[in-house]
């Protein structure tokens, strides 16, 4: 009796918010494990605006990281993710307009999900049929 071939699971397109990327870079906990798993099993969608924000945040004195460490992390992300041009300009998060780049990246990159720890984004639960999921606690 022939067995049916296993159906490969659909690779989801996932935007990972900057706060999750910062946590993954700084701590060796659940956010890093999540990032590695998503990189292995799905397509991560980012934009140049999100990478610029990530570089800016990681360069803050409170993180005690060198510019070469930040550059290497960004370089890995550029090689292992899909960088999309943001061609939408929705203004959704009135309390923190900087969060809108995550939503616009998801829309332009045709993402299935957004992974974030941001309370403004999490409060939406969905955006244009894209699920917004909480990052695991570190």
Beta strands, then each sheet from edge to edge (+ up, - down):
strand 1: 13-16
strand 2: 43-47
strand 3: 82-84
strand 4: 113-116
strand 5: 126-127
strand 6: 130-134
sheet 1: 3+ 2+ 1+ 4+ 6+ 5-
end
